[in-house]
């Protein structure tokens, strides 16, 4: 949806109060997205908001109405997911109210804008349900109960709890029309055990074969539950080449290709290494490759070497199959967190 100049002004005022409240916390969810919104709304060019931005704006409106009514207890409960509860919430709220200014915004205009934002978000949700997406995930290891206590330390009481959680996450986030690419090691059970799991999972499912997918050799397995199963594939996802392999491919097809703005045109998605020492070694390779420069016959200065390898390990996404865009963001956040940890592997 687009916003008029006055609507943008209302949103900026309401955001100022919300940010005054949230920014006093040591940490809160989506900090960067929150802080990017006021600048986005200050421009004069045509503005198109995505679903995440709409959600944040609606959250700011909810805070505004509770602030304006001084409903401290309700707002305290509302903020529990974003704000570490301070001892004196009232002082925080007073500072946030001050950021809104002495003159209240027009109630009717605020209510109308709130309804427009809510309707636009519903449109996004409806469209998302019916537009097929390409989703990716790796190393689910259904029935592999030892991973709760060894290697992954997943923390479930037993394999039944683990299976139930992974099935529920899949069912809540995947639509029947979505395409889900499993990058290996889907299941440790028999062919019939794999059938039972797959029949509960919505979407068109594709398998990149991993070293633990032995149920494929069981005659009881229903091969039609996967659209195909192969050890390696290259697909297109929004004009980008996606290399799919259970094992990391360090020099992958299209690695050096970028578009006119310098954005990568190829990504390598892998699994197998979970979050082990092997993954730390892969990360070290990625850092070293990105730090290197390669002479180019077309440019005077050496160019950085692209290395867009992403581990789609299921625990990195809380067992939810993600789009390529979501995996890119997940990988960026993970790498930023790794920058704060001393590197013992060179």
One Martini backbone bead per residue (centre of mass of N, CA, C, O) as a GRO file, in nm:
protein
  346
    1UNK     BB    1   0.101   0.032   0.014
    2UNK     BB    2   0.020   0.369   0.015
    3UNK     BB    3   0.110   0.704   0.132
    4UNK     BB    4   0.039   0.992   0.248
    5UNK     BB    5   0.182   1.261   0.386
    6UNK     BB    6   0.002   1.253   0.643
    7UNK     BB    7   0.035   0.952   0.704
    8UNK     BB    8   0.339   0.965   0.743
    9UNK     BB    9   0.331   1.163   0.980
   10UNK     BB   10   0.174   0.985   1.172
   11UNK     BB   11   0.372   0.748   1.174
   12UNK     BB   12   0.616   0.906   1.284
   13UNK     BB   13   0.491   0.988   1.553
   14UNK     BB   14   0.428   0.700   1.653
   15UNK     BB   15   0.721   0.592   1.627
   16UNK     BB   16   0.854   0.780   1.834
   17UNK     BB   17   0.715   0.649   2.078
   18UNK     BB   18   0.798   0.355   2.035
   19UNK     BB   19   1.111   0.406   2.030
   20UNK     BB   20   1.134   0.536   2.307
   21UNK     BB   21   1.057   0.272   2.443
   22UNK     BB   22   1.240   0.046   2.307
   23UNK     BB   23   1.535   0.183   2.321
   24UNK     BB   24   1.567   0.125   2.643
   25UNK     BB   25   1.638  -0.140   2.569
   26UNK     BB   26   1.889  -0.360   2.523
   27UNK     BB   27   1.675  -0.545   2.364
   28UNK     BB   28   1.504  -0.592   2.043
   29UNK     BB   29   1.310  -0.680   1.806
   30UNK     BB   30   1.387  -0.555   1.501
   31UNK     BB   31   1.561  -0.294   1.528
   32UNK     BB   32   1.644  -0.218   1.236
   33UNK     BB   33   1.355  -0.200   1.120
   34UNK     BB   34   1.251   0.018   1.304
   35UNK     BB   35   1.480   0.240   1.243
   36UNK     BB   36   1.409   0.253   0.923
   37UNK     BB   37   1.119   0.377   0.902
   38UNK     BB   38   1.135   0.689   0.933
   39UNK     BB   39   1.311   0.736   0.681
   40UNK     BB   40   1.117   0.607   0.480
   41UNK     BB   41   0.874   0.817   0.555
   42UNK     BB   42   1.037   1.094   0.467
   43UNK     BB   43   0.988   1.058   0.189
   44UNK     BB   44   0.845   1.138  -0.151
   45UNK     BB   45   0.836   0.889  -0.272
   46UNK     BB   46   0.713   0.610  -0.353
   47UNK     BB   47   0.542   0.389  -0.121
   48UNK     BB   48   0.628   0.048  -0.034
   49UNK     BB   49   0.497  -0.191   0.178
   50UNK     BB   50   0.563  -0.453   0.361
   51UNK     BB   51   0.467  -0.686   0.586
   52UNK     BB   52   0.676  -0.616   0.808
   53UNK     BB   53   0.620  -0.309   0.816
   54UNK     BB   54   0.321  -0.331   0.885
   55UNK     BB   55   0.357  -0.475   1.156
   56UNK     BB   56   0.518  -0.248   1.295
   57UNK     BB   57   0.308  -0.023   1.267
   58UNK     BB   58   0.083  -0.169   1.423
   59UNK     BB   59   0.244  -0.186   1.685
   60UNK     BB   60   0.269   0.122   1.722
   61UNK     BB   61  -0.035   0.174   1.741
   62UNK     BB   62  -0.086   0.003   1.991
   63UNK     BB   63   0.098   0.168   2.173
   64UNK     BB   64  -0.040   0.443   2.135
   65UNK     BB   65  -0.320   0.370   2.256
   66UNK     BB   66  -0.208   0.285   2.533
   67UNK     BB   67  -0.063   0.548   2.598
   68UNK     BB   68  -0.310   0.748   2.569
   69UNK     BB   69  -0.462   0.566   2.808
   70UNK     BB   70  -0.266   0.468   3.033
   71UNK     BB   71  -0.223   0.136   2.997
   72UNK     BB   72   0.018  -0.009   3.158
   73UNK     BB   73  -0.053  -0.311   3.189
   74UNK     BB   74  -0.115  -0.373   2.894
   75UNK     BB   75   0.160  -0.278   2.780
   76UNK     BB   76   0.335  -0.471   2.936
   77UNK     BB   77   0.220  -0.724   2.804
   78UNK     BB   78   0.270  -0.641   2.503
   79UNK     BB   79   0.606  -0.610   2.549
   80UNK     BB   80   0.733  -0.888   2.630
   81UNK     BB   81   0.850  -0.971   2.338
   82UNK     BB   82   1.049  -0.692   2.323
   83UNK     BB   83   1.079  -0.626   2.639
   84UNK     BB   84   1.265  -0.575   2.910
   85UNK     BB   85   1.149  -0.562   3.213
   86UNK     BB   86   1.123  -0.303   3.396
   87UNK     BB   87   1.073  -0.177   3.708
   88UNK     BB   88   0.977   0.118   3.578
   89UNK     BB   89   0.739   0.165   3.349
   90UNK     BB   90   0.624   0.453   3.381
   91UNK     BB   91   0.880   0.609   3.293
   92UNK     BB   92   0.886   0.505   3.010
   93UNK     BB   93   0.605   0.608   2.920
   94UNK     BB   94   0.650   0.910   2.961
   95UNK     BB   95   0.872   0.938   2.744
   96UNK     BB   96   0.695   0.837   2.511
   97UNK     BB   97   0.475   1.054   2.533
   98UNK     BB   98   0.663   1.295   2.484
   99UNK     BB   99   0.734   1.208   2.187
  100UNK     BB  100   0.430   1.278   2.088
  101UNK     BB  101   0.342   1.516   2.231
  102UNK     BB  102   0.082   1.735   2.322
  103UNK     BB  103  -0.054   1.691   2.051
  104UNK     BB  104  -0.293   1.517   1.934
  105UNK     BB  105  -0.398   1.313   1.715
  106UNK     BB  106  -0.623   1.239   1.492
  107UNK     BB  107  -0.841   0.993   1.558
  108UNK     BB  108  -0.971   0.935   1.279
  109UNK     BB  109  -0.709   0.914   1.115
  110UNK     BB  110  -0.584   0.685   1.280
  111UNK     BB  111  -0.807   0.475   1.243
  112UNK     BB  112  -0.802   0.466   0.936
  113UNK     BB  113  -0.503   0.387   0.905
  114UNK     BB  114  -0.517   0.129   1.069
  115UNK     BB  115  -0.720  -0.014   0.882
  116UNK     BB  116  -0.542  -0.003   0.626
  117UNK     BB  117  -0.305  -0.165   0.736
  118UNK     BB  118  -0.465  -0.420   0.808
  119UNK     BB  119  -0.576  -0.478   0.522
  120UNK     BB  120  -0.299  -0.500   0.381
  121UNK     BB  121  -0.198  -0.741   0.550
  122UNK     BB  122  -0.421  -0.937   0.463
  123UNK     BB  123  -0.345  -0.933   0.166
  124UNK     BB  124  -0.067  -1.052   0.204
  125UNK     BB  125  -0.155  -1.316   0.342
  126UNK     BB  126  -0.334  -1.415   0.111
  127UNK     BB  127  -0.117  -1.414  -0.113
  128UNK     BB  128   0.082  -1.609   0.032
  129UNK     BB  129  -0.107  -1.863   0.026
  130UNK     BB  130  -0.107  -1.867  -0.319
  131UNK     BB  131   0.193  -1.819  -0.355
  132UNK     BB  132   0.444  -1.982  -0.464
  133UNK     BB  133   0.729  -2.122  -0.301
  134UNK     BB  134   1.070  -2.142  -0.232
  135UNK     BB  135   1.207  -2.392  -0.017
  136UNK     BB  136   1.450  -2.454   0.258
  137UNK     BB  137   1.615  -2.758   0.395
  138UNK     BB  138   1.814  -2.937   0.654
  139UNK     BB  139   1.867  -3.200   0.858
  140UNK     BB  140   1.618  -3.329   1.024
  141UNK     BB  141   1.616  -3.627   1.131
  142UNK     BB  142   1.405  -3.824   1.156
  143UNK     BB  143   1.424  -4.044   1.440
  144UNK     BB  144   1.698  -3.901   1.562
  145UNK     BB  145   1.731  -3.909   1.895
  146UNK     BB  146   2.044  -3.858   1.957
  147UNK     BB  147   2.041  -3.543   1.883
  148UNK     BB  148   1.944  -3.451   2.175
  149UNK     BB  149   2.249  -3.548   2.311
  150UNK     BB  150   2.406  -3.520   2.044
  151UNK     BB  151   2.575  -3.282   1.878
  152UNK     BB  152   2.307  -3.088   1.855
  153UNK     BB  153   2.137  -3.062   2.113
  154UNK     BB  154   1.807  -3.025   2.088
  155UNK     BB  155   1.629  -3.103   2.374
  156UNK     BB  156   1.451  -3.332   2.352
  157UNK     BB  157   1.317  -3.603   2.510
  158UNK     BB  158   1.244  -3.725   2.219
  159UNK     BB  159   1.165  -3.823   1.901
  160UNK     BB  160   0.862  -3.754   1.919
  161UNK     BB  161   0.895  -3.456   1.993
  162UNK     BB  162   1.068  -3.378   1.753
  163UNK     BB  163   0.875  -3.460   1.526
  164UNK     BB  164   0.634  -3.283   1.614
  165UNK     BB  165   0.775  -3.009   1.586
  166UNK     BB  166   0.856  -3.029   1.284
  167UNK     BB  167   0.573  -3.071   1.173
  168UNK     BB  168   0.443  -2.814   1.285
  169UNK     BB  169   0.627  -2.607   1.147
  170UNK     BB  170   0.559  -2.692   0.862
  171UNK     BB  171   0.244  -2.663   0.870
  172UNK     BB  172   0.252  -2.345   0.958
  173UNK     BB  173   0.458  -2.252   0.685
  174UNK     BB  174   0.323  -2.446   0.463
  175UNK     BB  175   0.199  -2.476   0.148
  176UNK     BB  176   0.076  -2.675  -0.098
  177UNK     BB  177   0.223  -2.487  -0.335
  178UNK     BB  178   0.483  -2.527  -0.227
  179UNK     BB  179   0.841  -2.556  -0.256
  180UNK     BB  180   1.047  -2.820  -0.114
  181UNK     BB  181   1.397  -2.831  -0.033
  182UNK     BB  182   1.575  -3.112   0.064
  183UNK     BB  183   1.925  -3.129   0.183
  184UNK     BB  184   1.907  -3.388   0.334
  185UNK     BB  185   1.850  -3.594   0.588
  186UNK     BB  186   1.538  -3.656   0.662
  187UNK     BB  187   1.564  -3.976   0.748
  188UNK     BB  188   1.615  -4.276   0.975
  189UNK     BB  189   1.409  -4.464   0.875
  190UNK     BB  190   1.196  -4.628   0.719
  191UNK     BB  191   0.993  -4.624   0.458
  192UNK     BB  192   0.727  -4.605   0.625
  193UNK     BB  193   0.820  -4.380   0.815
  194UNK     BB  194   0.857  -4.172   0.590
  195UNK     BB  195   0.567  -4.175   0.486
  196UNK     BB  196   0.428  -4.067   0.742
  197UNK     BB  197   0.563  -3.792   0.735
  198UNK     BB  198   0.516  -3.689   0.439
  199UNK     BB  199   0.191  -3.700   0.461
  200UNK     BB  200   0.204  -3.436   0.672
  201UNK     BB  201   0.344  -3.259   0.442
  202UNK     BB  202   0.324  -2.986   0.282
  203UNK     BB  203   0.384  -2.975  -0.043
  204UNK     BB  204   0.638  -2.979  -0.274
  205UNK     BB  205   0.880  -3.238  -0.278
  206UNK     BB  206   1.243  -3.225  -0.260
  207UNK     BB  207   1.545  -3.432  -0.300
  208UNK     BB  208   1.858  -3.422  -0.158
  209UNK     BB  209   2.084  -3.657  -0.127
  210UNK     BB  210   2.194  -3.821   0.156
  211UNK     BB  211   2.374  -4.033   0.371
  212UNK     BB  212   2.077  -4.101   0.540
  213UNK     BB  213   1.878  -4.190   0.282
  214UNK     BB  214   1.797  -4.519   0.305
  215UNK     BB  215   1.483  -4.543   0.254
  216UNK     BB  216   1.502  -4.540  -0.063
  217UNK     BB  217   1.575  -4.867  -0.064
  218UNK     BB  218   1.294  -4.918   0.031
  219UNK     BB  219   1.014  -5.080  -0.095
  220UNK     BB  220   0.805  -4.920   0.100
  221UNK     BB  221   0.867  -4.671  -0.041
  222UNK     BB  222   0.715  -4.366  -0.161
  223UNK     BB  223   0.841  -4.193  -0.429
  224UNK     BB  224   0.591  -3.988  -0.484
  225UNK     BB  225   0.649  -3.788  -0.235
  226UNK     BB  226   0.857  -3.707  -0.442
  227UNK     BB  227   0.930  -3.544  -0.725
  228UNK     BB  228   1.240  -3.578  -0.647
  229UNK     BB  229   1.566  -3.763  -0.638
  230UNK     BB  230   1.892  -3.615  -0.588
  231UNK     BB  231   2.237  -3.517  -0.545
  232UNK     BB  232   2.186  -3.277  -0.763
  233UNK     BB  233   2.112  -2.917  -0.821
  234UNK     BB  234   1.972  -2.667  -1.052
  235UNK     BB  235   1.805  -2.358  -0.996
  236UNK     BB  236   1.547  -2.115  -1.014
  237UNK     BB  237   1.531  -1.794  -0.815
  238UNK     BB  238   1.463  -1.507  -0.911
  239UNK     BB  239   1.711  -1.497  -1.123
  240UNK     BB  240   1.863  -1.729  -0.962
  241UNK     BB  241   2.113  -1.940  -0.893
  242UNK     BB  242   2.070  -2.269  -0.738
  243UNK     BB  243   2.272  -2.465  -0.542
  244UNK     BB  244   2.223  -2.819  -0.475
  245UNK     BB  245   2.363  -2.971  -0.174
  246UNK     BB  246   2.458  -3.161   0.085
  247UNK     BB  247   2.737  -3.068   0.011
  248UNK     BB  248   2.980  -2.861   0.006
  249UNK     BB  249   3.058  -2.612  -0.249
  250UNK     BB  250   3.342  -2.420  -0.308
  251UNK     BB  251   3.311  -2.439  -0.637
  252UNK     BB  252   3.059  -2.285  -0.804
  253UNK     BB  253   2.822  -2.227  -1.021
  254UNK     BB  254   2.835  -1.879  -1.077
  255UNK     BB  255   3.004  -1.729  -0.851
  256UNK     BB  256   3.096  -1.454  -1.029
  257UNK     BB  257   2.807  -1.366  -1.064
  258UNK     BB  258   2.664  -1.042  -1.136
  259UNK     BB  259   2.498  -0.768  -1.134
  260UNK     BB  260   2.487  -0.429  -1.192
  261UNK     BB  261   2.485  -0.393  -0.855
  262UNK     BB  262   2.654  -0.657  -0.735
  263UNK     BB  263   2.466  -0.891  -0.718
  264UNK     BB  264   2.407  -1.201  -0.678
  265UNK     BB  265   2.343  -1.495  -0.914
  266UNK     BB  266   2.457  -1.703  -0.688
  267UNK     BB  267   2.381  -1.998  -0.483
  268UNK     BB  268   2.494  -2.212  -0.205
  269UNK     BB  269   2.322  -2.493  -0.085
  270UNK     BB  270   2.357  -2.667   0.232
  271UNK     BB  271   2.473  -2.934   0.449
  272UNK     BB  272   2.574  -3.203   0.686
  273UNK     BB  273   2.742  -3.013   0.918
  274UNK     BB  274   2.570  -2.844   1.070
  275UNK     BB  275   2.718  -2.726   1.397
  276UNK     BB  276   3.026  -2.788   1.351
  277UNK     BB  277   3.353  -2.800   1.282
  278UNK     BB  278   3.298  -2.812   0.979
  279UNK     BB  279   3.146  -2.540   0.973
  280UNK     BB  280   3.383  -2.371   1.074
  281UNK     BB  281   3.560  -2.433   0.824
  282UNK     BB  282   3.369  -2.314   0.617
  283UNK     BB  283   3.366  -2.027   0.738
  284UNK     BB  284   3.667  -1.976   0.699
  285UNK     BB  285   3.659  -1.997   0.393
  286UNK     BB  286   3.460  -1.768   0.341
  287UNK     BB  287   3.625  -1.540   0.469
  288UNK     BB  288   3.881  -1.575   0.292
  289UNK     BB  289   3.744  -1.537   0.020
  290UNK     BB  290   3.616  -1.251   0.072
  291UNK     BB  291   3.911  -1.122   0.132
  292UNK     BB  292   3.975  -1.175  -0.145
  293UNK     BB  293   4.145  -1.103  -0.464
  294UNK     BB  294   4.075  -1.069  -0.823
  295UNK     BB  295   4.184  -1.044  -1.116
  296UNK     BB  296   4.082  -0.827  -1.396
  297UNK     BB  297   4.043  -0.766  -1.737
  298UNK     BB  298   3.808  -0.528  -1.692
  299UNK     BB  299   3.977  -0.423  -1.438
  300UNK     BB  300   4.214  -0.257  -1.258
  301UNK     BB  301   4.098  -0.375  -1.006
  302UNK     BB  302   4.061  -0.597  -0.788
  303UNK     BB  303   3.822  -0.844  -0.704
  304UNK     BB  304   3.607  -0.969  -0.513
  305UNK     BB  305   3.510  -1.282  -0.389
  306UNK     BB  306   3.248  -1.461  -0.422
  307UNK     BB  307   3.064  -1.623  -0.126
  308UNK     BB  308   2.743  -1.796  -0.137
  309UNK     BB  309   2.720  -1.982   0.135
  310UNK     BB  310   2.447  -2.190   0.274
  311UNK     BB  311   2.333  -2.317   0.573
  312UNK     BB  312   2.020  -2.520   0.605
  313UNK     BB  313   1.996  -2.579   0.891
  314UNK     BB  314   1.723  -2.638   1.088
  315UNK     BB  315   1.818  -2.487   1.356
  316UNK     BB  316   1.851  -2.198   1.217
  317UNK     BB  317   1.503  -2.209   1.161
  318UNK     BB  318   1.330  -2.373   1.359
  319UNK     BB  319   1.226  -2.596   1.142
  320UNK     BB  320   1.193  -2.391   0.894
  321UNK     BB  321   1.114  -2.335   0.586
  322UNK     BB  322   1.290  -2.124   0.358
  323UNK     BB  323   1.367  -1.876   0.180
  324UNK     BB  324   1.622  -1.728   0.029
  325UNK     BB  325   1.591  -1.454   0.168
  326UNK     BB  326   1.577  -1.573   0.457
  327UNK     BB  327   1.855  -1.713   0.448
  328UNK     BB  328   2.024  -1.464   0.403
  329UNK     BB  329   1.944  -1.324   0.672
  330UNK     BB  330   2.021  -1.555   0.862
  331UNK     BB  331   2.321  -1.562   0.776
  332UNK     BB  332   2.392  -1.270   0.849
  333UNK     BB  333   2.326  -1.290   1.150
  334UNK     BB  334   2.519  -1.522   1.214
  335UNK     BB  335   2.781  -1.375   1.122
  336UNK     BB  336   2.760  -1.140   1.318
  337UNK     BB  337   2.781  -1.317   1.573
  338UNK     BB  338   3.065  -1.443   1.498
  339UNK     BB  339   3.233  -1.174   1.521
  340UNK     BB  340   3.217  -1.191   1.855
  341UNK     BB  341   3.391  -1.448   1.817
  342UNK     BB  342   3.663  -1.601   1.864
  343UNK     BB  343   3.904  -1.714   1.630
  344UNK     BB  344   4.034  -2.059   1.625
  345UNK     BB  345   4.001  -2.073   1.301
  346UNK     BB  346   4.233  -2.062   1.006
   0.00000   0.00000   0.00000
